[in-house]
Amino acid sequence: MSKKHIIVLFLLIGINQVKSQDVRQIVIGTKHILHSNILNENREYWVSLPESYSKGESYYKKYPLLIVLDGNIHFKAISGMVNYMSSDLSRSWKIPEMIVVGIQNVDRRRDYTPDKIITVRENNTGGGDSFLSFLEDELIPELDQNYRTAPYRILFGHSLGGLLAIHTYMKEKTVFNSFIAVDPSFGTWDSETMDKKLDSLTEQSFERFLYIATANWGKRNIRNRDRHVRLYEALNSKCEGEFPAKLEYFENETHGSVPPIAFYNGILSIFEGYGIYHRDVESIEELIQHFQSLSQRLSWDFRPPEHLVNQIGYRMLQSRNEIDKSNALAFFYFEYKKFS
């Protein structure tokens, strides 16, 4: 056999080996379809589960829900950020693990506008409350039935989706607990409309957390910022205690570029303090008090995460200080009580 034939033979063997390699997809979520009787149409949604969801030792865990409007645009980026910020693999642990649900669009102008917009030509705006009924009365019960969900829900919306998030926040009753409204489109809310909504506001809104992001609109920037600032200051003035909210302006981001960085800052603002460093905790009482304060701010009971309790316990167990070793037992017992 000549050298040329040998070379050809090795090339063929190499090609066959490449073809026989096990090529698998990297899956970040699953697609689902739910028929909505409220909207009289099929609605598609995507679900991304936390890394720990399918692990046997996590059978007891329940996870908050993050509902992402314009899911066809934002689902991939937000799912990745949530995973990195919460998983044991990255060890970031800034936020709790969550189930991320991206809602695919059918007619966002219809679904995300809470009020009818009067125009010369006929339009189908003003379906916001019907779409909210679909989310709250059909989709979320479906998710609660099929997944281990905790009844803490966050609504993320950008542009018209941000408008709907603000509208939902201001409603007297909603199943959502926190809101991230990214550069909400207030073009349809003139001063009179906004004042009417503020006048009908109830104290229930201030039991929820609100994050508003404002982008730089260039020549139109003052008008855009003024609307957001006006709403924020009006809400703040109506809140009797400390206003659980944050307004943030992004000088270097446009309306189109702001969503990823605004989501990151917004979710950190909601869960500020959740990612406490294990070396900053000296006693079980201090840990409990820290998460009680967080729970009070968010109007929901957030318990210290397992990884944090174990980190503190093992750190104290390995200490040369005998008092620390004794205190370690309190942390392990605290974690044990979840299963008893």
C-alpha positions in Angstrom: 0.0 0.0 0.0 1.4 3.4 -1.0 1.8 6.4 1.3 -1.0 8.1 -0.6 -3.4 5.2 0.1 -2.4 5.2 3.8 -3.1 8.9 4.1 -6.5 8.5 2.4 -7.3 5.6 4.7 -6.5 7.6 7.9 -8.6 10.5 6.6 -11.6 8.2 6.0 -11.2 6.7 9.5 -11.1 10.2 11.1 -14.2 11.3 9.2 -16.1 8.2 10.4 -15.0 8.9 14.0 -16.3 12.4 13.8 -19.6 11.2 12.4 -19.9 8.6 15.1 -19.4 11.1 18.0 -22.3 11.6 20.4 -23.6 15.1 19.5 -26.2 16.4 21.9 -28.1 19.6 22.2 -27.7 22.0 25.1 -31.2 22.6 26.4 -32.2 25.7 28.4 -35.9 25.2 28.4 -39.0 23.5 27.1 -41.9 24.8 24.9 -45.5 24.5 25.9 -48.9 25.5 24.5 -51.9 26.4 26.6 -55.3 27.2 25.1 -56.7 30.3 26.8 -60.5 30.5 27.1 -60.1 34.1 28.3 -58.2 35.2 25.1 -59.8 32.5 22.9 -56.5 31.5 21.4 -53.6 29.2 22.0 -50.6 30.7 23.8 -47.1 29.4 23.7 -44.7 29.7 26.7 -41.2 28.5 27.4 -40.0 27.2 30.8 -36.5 27.1 32.2 -36.0 25.1 35.4 -33.3 25.6 38.0 -30.3 23.3 38.0 -31.3 21.7 41.3 -34.9 21.0 40.2 -34.4 17.4 39.1 -31.8 16.4 41.7 -33.0 13.8 44.1 -31.9 15.7 47.2 -33.9 18.7 46.2 -37.3 17.0 46.1 -38.6 19.3 48.9 -37.6 22.6 47.2 -40.2 24.9 45.8 -39.2 27.8 43.5 -40.4 31.4 42.9 -41.8 32.1 39.5 -40.4 34.7 37.1 -42.8 35.6 34.3 -41.0 37.3 31.4 -43.1 39.3 28.9 -41.7 39.4 25.3 -40.3 36.0 26.0 -39.3 35.5 22.4 -36.7 38.3 22.9 -35.7 38.1 26.6 -36.1 34.5 27.6 -32.6 33.2 26.7 -30.7 36.1 28.2 -32.7 36.2 31.4 -32.7 32.4 31.9 -28.9 32.4 31.7 -28.5 35.3 34.1 -30.9 33.7 36.7 -29.1 30.4 36.4 -25.6 32.0 36.9 -26.8 34.3 39.8 -28.4 31.4 41.7 -26.9 28.0 41.0 -24.5 26.0 43.1 -22.2 25.5 40.1 -21.4 29.2 39.7 -21.5 29.8 43.5 -22.7 33.3 42.9 -25.9 32.8 45.1 -27.0 36.4 44.8 -30.7 35.4 44.3 -32.8 32.3 44.9 -33.2 29.7 42.2 -36.3 30.4 40.1 -38.5 28.9 37.5 -38.3 31.3 34.5 -41.3 31.4 32.1 -41.2 33.3 28.9 -44.5 34.3 27.3 -44.4 34.3 23.5 -46.1 37.2 21.7 -49.3 37.1 19.7 -50.3 40.8 19.6 -48.3 42.8 22.2 -50.0 46.1 21.4 -53.3 44.5 22.3 -52.1 42.5 25.3 -49.8 45.1 26.9 -51.9 48.2 26.8 -54.2 48.5 29.8 -56.2 51.4 28.3 -58.0 51.9 25.0 -56.0 54.3 22.8 -58.2 56.5 20.7 -56.9 56.9 17.2 -58.4 58.0 13.8 -58.2 54.4 12.6 -59.8 51.6 14.6 -57.3 49.6 16.7 -57.4 46.7 19.2 -55.5 48.3 22.1 -56.7 48.0 25.7 -56.6 44.3 26.2 -54.1 44.5 29.1 -56.5 43.3 31.8 -57.7 40.4 29.7 -54.1 39.3 29.2 -53.4 39.7 32.9 -56.4 37.4 33.6 -54.9 34.9 31.3 -51.6 35.0 33.3 -53.2 35.0 36.7 -56.2 32.7 36.2 -55.0 30.3 33.6 -51.2 30.2 33.1 -50.0 30.4 36.7 -52.5 27.8 38.0 -51.2 25.6 35.1 -47.6 26.2 36.3 -48.5 25.6 39.9 -50.1 22.2 39.0 -47.1 21.0 36.9 -44.1 22.3 38.7 -42.9 22.8 42.3 -43.7 26.5 42.5 -43.6 28.8 45.5 -46.4 31.4 45.6 -43.8 34.3 45.1 -44.1 35.7 41.6 -42.1 38.3 39.7 -43.3 40.1 36.6 -40.7 41.4 34.1 -41.7 43.7 31.3 -39.9 46.0 28.8 -41.4 49.0 26.9 -45.1 48.2 26.5 -44.5 45.2 28.8 -43.1 47.6 31.3 -46.3 49.6 31.1 -48.3 46.5 31.8 -46.0 45.7 34.8 -46.6 49.2 36.2 -50.4 48.8 35.7 -50.4 45.5 37.5 -48.3 46.9 40.3 -50.9 49.6 40.8 -53.9 47.3 40.9 -55.5 46.6 44.2 -55.3 42.8 43.7 -52.7 40.8 41.8 -50.9 37.5 42.4 -47.6 39.1 41.6 -45.3 40.2 44.4 -42.5 42.1 42.6 -42.1 43.9 39.4 -39.2 44.9 37.0 -40.5 47.6 34.6 -37.8 48.4 32.1 -38.2 51.7 30.3 -42.0 51.5 30.4 -43.7 53.2 27.5 -45.8 56.0 29.1 -46.7 57.7 25.8 -50.4 56.7 26.3 -50.5 57.9 29.9 -50.9 61.6 29.9 -50.9 63.6 33.1 -54.6 63.2 33.6 -54.5 59.4 33.1 -51.6 59.0 35.5 -53.3 61.2 38.1 -56.5 59.1 37.9 -54.5 55.9 38.4 -52.6 57.4 41.3 -55.8 58.6 42.9 -57.2 55.0 42.8 -54.1 53.5 44.3 -54.5 51.4 47.5 -52.0 50.4 50.2 -51.7 46.9 48.8 -49.3 48.2 46.1 -46.8 49.2 48.8 -46.6 45.6 49.9 -45.0 44.8 46.6 -41.5 45.7 45.3 -41.1 47.8 42.2 -38.0 48.4 40.1 -38.1 51.0 37.3 -35.3 51.4 34.8 -35.0 54.4 32.5 -32.9 54.5 29.3 -31.4 57.4 27.4 -33.6 58.5 24.6 -31.3 61.2 23.3 -33.2 64.3 22.2 -36.4 62.9 23.7 -34.7 62.0 26.9 -36.1 64.7 29.2 -39.7 63.8 28.4 -39.1 60.1 28.9 -37.3 60.5 32.3 -39.8 63.1 33.6 -42.6 60.6 33.2 -40.8 57.9 35.1 -39.6 60.3 37.8 -43.1 61.8 38.2 -44.6 58.4 38.8 -41.9 57.3 41.2 -42.1 60.4 43.3 -45.9 60.3 43.4 -45.8 56.7 44.6 -43.1 57.6 47.1 -45.2 60.5 48.5 -48.2 58.2 48.9 -46.3 55.5 50.8 -46.6 56.0 54.5 -43.5 54.0 55.4 -40.3 53.2 53.6 -41.1 52.9 49.9 -40.0 49.4 48.7 -38.9 50.5 45.2 -36.0 51.7 43.2 -35.7 54.0 40.1 -32.5 53.8 38.1 -31.3 55.8 35.1 -28.9 54.3 32.5 -27.1 57.1 30.8 -25.2 54.8 28.4 -28.1 52.6 27.4 -30.8 53.1 24.8 -34.3 51.8 24.9 -33.2 48.7 23.0 -30.0 47.9 24.9 -31.1 48.5 28.4 -33.2 45.3 29.2 -30.3 42.9 30.2 -28.4 45.2 32.5 -31.7 46.5 33.9 -32.9 43.0 34.7 -29.6 42.3 36.4 -29.8 45.4 38.6 -33.5 45.0 39.1 -33.4 41.4 40.4 -30.5 42.3 42.7 -32.5 45.2 44.0 -35.4 42.9 44.8 -33.2 40.3 46.6 -30.8 42.8 48.2 -29.2 41.0 51.1 -30.1 37.5 50.0 -26.5 36.8 48.9 -25.0 37.6 52.3 -21.4 36.3 52.7 -21.1 33.4 55.0 -18.1 34.9 56.9 -20.3 37.9 57.8 -22.6 35.8 60.0 -21.5 35.0 63.5 -24.7 33.5 65.1 -27.9 31.7 64.2 -29.8 34.6 65.7 -28.1 37.0 63.4 -28.8 34.9 60.4 -32.5 34.5 61.3 -32.8 38.3 61.9 -31.2 39.1 58.5 -33.7 37.0 56.6 -36.6 38.2 58.6 -35.7 41.7 57.6 -35.5 40.6 53.9 -38.9 38.8 54.3 -40.5 41.8 55.8 -39.3 44.1 53.0 -40.6 41.7 50.3 -43.8 40.7 52.2 -42.9 37.0 51.9 -41.1 34.5 54.1 -37.6 33.8 52.6 -35.7 31.4 54.7 -31.8 31.2 54.7 -30.7 29.0 51.8 -29.3 25.6 52.5 -25.8 26.3 51.0 -25.4 29.3 53.3 -26.4 27.6 56.5 -24.0 24.7 55.7 -21.2 27.0 54.8 -21.5 28.8 58.1 -21.8 25.6 60.1 -18.8 23.9 58.5 -16.7 27.1 58.9 -17.4 27.2 62.6 -16.9 23.4 62.9 -13.4 23.8 61.5 -12.5 26.7 63.8 -10.0 26.5 66.5 -12.3 28.3 68.8 -14.4 25.9 70.9 -17.2 28.4 71.2 -17.5 28.4 67.4 -17.5 24.6 67.3 -20.4 24.6 69.7 -22.3 27.2 67.7 -21.9 25.1 64.6 -24.4 22.7 66.0 -27.1 25.4 66.0 -26.7 25.9 62.3 -26.9 22.2 61.5 -29.9 21.8 63.7 -31.6 24.8 62.0 -31.2 23.0 58.6 -32.3 19.7 60.0 -35.6 21.1 61.3 -36.7 21.6 57.7 -37.0 17.8 57.3 -38.5 17.0 60.7 
